[in-house]
Each structure stands twice: as structure tokens, then as C-alpha cells.
Amino acid sequence: MPKVVHTVAELHKILQPLWRKGEPVGFVPTMGALHAGHVSLMKLSRAGGNVLTVVSVFVNPLQFAPGEDYDEYPRDLGGDVKVARDAGVEVVFAPSVAEMYPRGFVTWTDQDKITEKLCGEHRPGHFRGVLTVVLKLLNIVRPNNAYFGQKDYQQSVVIQRMVTDLNLDMKVHVCPIIREADGLAMSSRNVYLGPKHRTEALVLHQALVRVHELATGGERSVKKLYGEVKRIIGQAKSAKIDYIAIVHPETLEDVNDVSGRTLIAVAVRFGKTRLIDNVLVE
Ligand code: PAF
């Protein structure tokens, strides 16, 4: 069983001997409701030369806007610990909100430009909350390697930018999207989907596979690729598109044509469930 700790002090007792000896620590930050996507990150950490892997489980209130799903977000620490155990993780860090944000907490981390696009445009304040908690977690765990999933593509870009801009001495690994057998990207929010929306949600992957095929086959027109994504997603009657983005993979700026590496990303609502997915055209 992994050691489950709830305070920074308990965690530091475990990590201090490793820091002293300079032994590499791997870190997988999560909000729990662990699934095969998280397991793939834990396994990459275990295989990546780290002597110990820490998984944090913390539903961060700062990254949810009022009216979003903070209260409903699935929480099952017992189940998460079993998943972490099966993945061979040594430590689960599950702090309380008061441990992370004690009375008097007023300091935030924020970023210009890239946080204002894509999800940032539709979830104001979201990345400010993500950056703040991730910087705190990185300061608490002081990992050598931190693992994030490509499914939250924009999150991985803003975190990499923060690590560079603030000279954090660690490596960020962005790891491949893990999908269900039918193509739906793994997400803790998939549990919200009823049977109808679960079936409809397959249009996301179908649209991305199709435009990836078109783009790698030579289609350069952003307008045509955008139109194709919209058409395929539109086949799902309940789909409400937040955005379809065809952008530069680092700056997230719109591209004029798909001639270099390009990110195609979507965010779509099925009823109350908002799903994101993406593909990189290399
Ligand atoms: O991707 C997530 O689960 C969260 O945004 C993260 C990185 C754990 C920060 O709360």
C-alpha cells in the first residue's frame, strides 16, 4: 500500500532523506477519481528513473468558477489509493483545502496571453487557479520529474511556460492521451455522461481522427479543417461547441494554414458535461 499523507509536514518527513541524497522524485498531480490516464502517468514516473513517485489527490477549489462542478467533482480517496497501489506508487498526498490554503492565503500565480485563449476564454480564472496550485504542489514536493497528460493540452503548455519563466528546476513530461476502446479520451468527468451523451461524445475523437488524416494527407486550409470538425461534431444533436481551435502548439495563436506543427483542440458540452480533446499534427 502507498503511504497516504495529508499534511506537508508528513510528506516532507518522507521526502527529506531523498532530497538530501539527491535521489530523483517523480510527481503526478491529480484531482483524484483516478483512471487509466492517470495510471499511465504513474507508470511513466516509475519507469523514468525516479526512486519514489508521489501522487497528489486534491480537488482544487481555486480552479473552479462559481457554478462549475466543484461540489459534484467525483471524490473517492479509498478507490484512488487502490489505483495508486496497483500502479506501484509509494506516496499519496491528499491535503485538505485548509492545508493548501490556510487562513490569510492571498498569493496567486498568473500568466498573460496563453491563459486567455481556448479554455481560458470560456473558463475565466481557471488557469490562475491551476497555476497557483501547481506551483504550490511543485514547491511542496520538489520533484525532479512531473507528469501531465496531453488531454489537458493548454494546461500542459501554461505549466511548461511557468516552469521556464520561474526557473523551476525540474522536468515537465507531457504524456500521451489515453483513450477508452471506442476512442473517448479518459477523463474523470466522463462519469457524468449518461448513455446518450456517452455515445454522442464519440464525435470528438472521430472529428479529430478525420482532420488529422486530412492534414497529414496534405490539406492545409484551416477553413476546410475547421468546417470538417464542426460538421462531424454537429452530428451529435446535443453537442454545444465551446471552441474548435487550430493553433500553434506553443503560443496557441491561430495559424493561417496547417504547414508546420499544429494543434487542433476542441471543447464541447454534452448537457452539463464539458469535454476537451485534441490532436497534434506534426
Ligand atoms: O489536471 C488536473 O487534474 C488539475 O488541473 C491539476 C494539474 C492536478 C491541478 O489541480
Residues whose N, C-alpha, C, O or C-beta is under 5 A from the ligand:
A	BS01	PAF	P29 T30 M31 F58 N60 V130 V133
